[in-house]
Amino acid sequence: MAKELENFPNINGYEWRQTCDLSWTLFSKKFVENCHSNAGAKSETDYIYLSALKIKEKLLEQKKINILEVGLGAGVSLFMTLDLFFSLQERDPGLSLFYVSLELDYNLALYCANKLAHKFLPEQDGEDFYLRGNNCQIQLIVGDARSRIKNLSATHFDVIYQDAFSPKNNPHLWTVEWFQSLISLSSPTVELSTYSASKRVQRAMLLAGFKVESRLGFAEKNYHTMAYGEKHPFIMNQKMEENLRLNPHLALQDAQLVKTSSDAI
Ligand SMILES: C[S@@+](CC[C@H](N)C(=O)[O-])C[C@H]1O[C@@H](n2cnc3c(N)ncnc32)[C@H](O)[C@@H]1O
């Protein structure tokens, strides 16, 4: 166990928890939630993000990919994306990756930057970390994503990992306004994936301008959600669109959120 603890240092406000596929996640004492499904942190990340968004295929076809992650957390998505990228880059050194991750908690960004220090020389600007090397650029942007996203230049993200805590506990990152700000930074053919299948979230995505799709969920979950930019060839199911538009449940909107409870950051 001592050896394991070296890899899993104490992070203030979090506890390490092992999931059913033996990979580890973090439990947040503040949000009272795990960063991943108990069924498997790595398996879920592979299913919801890397596989659903066809990261390998996109890298091989496009040669370059710009990824935006909402919620760095334990860095599971970042590390898995980097592992995939570096394994493909061994065969094709011309491949290039730009990865921006938004994270509220400085300690999580510090943990991830330290884990990558053997491969990159992390540079720090305030609380943000910048890691560069071999056609790979990573930015760990620290602070409330809702304000920090305004400083990001229009990067034309191809892919978004929407991985905030649940809409119930972390609603500000699931509103119409939030999804509008994601669209404004993205390519018109952007693809987004998330573990949530909440109708209110899907409505918020639709009202923000995404085309929305329900897909088979991970482990015990029935569904997860994919969303596509307006110029993406995906054709949204008409019945689903009508149902979402007529849904009596309101789309999540900033104005409905009360700033006093734990739903505020
Ligand atoms: C589900 S975890 C992310 C898991 C991560 N993608 C991984 O692979 O390990 C959600 C993350 O969102 C972050 N978060 C919550 N509210 C935020 C906010 N307003 N701005 C930026 N990050 C936020 C939390 O601190 C937490 O690390």
The ligand as a Tripos MOL2 file, in Angstrom:
@<TRIPOS>MOLECULE
LIG
   27    29     1     0     0
SMALL
NO_CHARGES

@<TRIPOS>ATOM
      1 C1        -16.0850   14.7680  -12.5290 C.3       1 LIG1
      2 S1        -14.6700   15.6760  -12.0430 S.3       1 LIG1
      3 C2        -13.6640   15.6250  -13.4890 C.3       1 LIG1
      4 C3        -12.9700   14.3040  -13.7100 C.3       1 LIG1
      5 C4        -11.8380   14.4150  -14.7260 C.3       1 LIG1
      6 N1        -12.3140   14.7350  -16.0380 N.3       1 LIG1
      7 C5        -10.9530   13.2050  -14.7480 C.2       1 LIG1
      8 O1        -10.7640   12.6320  -15.8200 O.co2     1 LIG1
      9 O2        -10.4090   12.8430  -13.6980 O.co2     1 LIG1
     10 C6        -15.3250   17.3190  -12.1110 C.3       1 LIG1
     11 C7        -14.3030   18.4140  -11.9140 C.3       1 LIG1
     12 O3        -14.9330   19.6640  -12.2040 O.3       1 LIG1
     13 C8        -14.3510   20.6540  -11.3810 C.3       1 LIG1
     14 N2        -15.2460   21.8220  -11.2800 N.ar      1 LIG1
     15 C9        -16.4110   21.9230  -10.6060 C.ar      1 LIG1
     16 N3        -16.9250   23.1680  -10.7060 N.ar      1 LIG1
     17 C10       -16.0500   23.8750  -11.4830 C.ar      1 LIG1
     18 C11       -16.0090   25.2030  -11.9470 C.ar      1 LIG1
     19 N4        -16.9810   26.0870  -11.6670 N.pl3     1 LIG1
     20 N5        -14.9560   25.5780  -12.7220 N.ar      1 LIG1
     21 C12       -13.9740   24.6960  -13.0500 C.ar      1 LIG1
     22 N6        -13.9660   23.4100  -12.6190 N.ar      1 LIG1
     23 C13       -14.9850   22.9950  -11.8550 C.ar      1 LIG1
     24 C14       -14.1930   19.9320  -10.0500 C.3       1 LIG1
     25 O4        -13.2470   20.5980   -9.2290 O.3       1 LIG1
     26 C15       -13.7710   18.5430  -10.4940 C.3       1 LIG1
     27 O5        -12.3740   18.4130  -10.4930 O.3       1 LIG1
@<TRIPOS>BOND
     1     1     2 1
     2     2     3 1
     3     2    10 1
     4     3     4 1
     5     4     5 1
     6     5     6 1
     7     5     7 1
     8     7     8 2
     9     7     9 1
    10    10    11 1
    11    11    12 1
    12    11    26 1
    13    12    13 1
    14    13    14 1
    15    13    24 1
    16    14    15 ar
    17    14    23 ar
    18    15    16 ar
    19    16    17 ar
    20    17    18 ar
    21    17    23 ar
    22    18    19 1
    23    18    20 ar
    24    20    21 ar
    25    21    22 ar
    26    22    23 ar
    27    24    25 1
    28    24    26 1
    29    26    27 1
@<TRIPOS>SUBSTRUCTURE
     1 LIG1         1 GROUP 0 **** ****
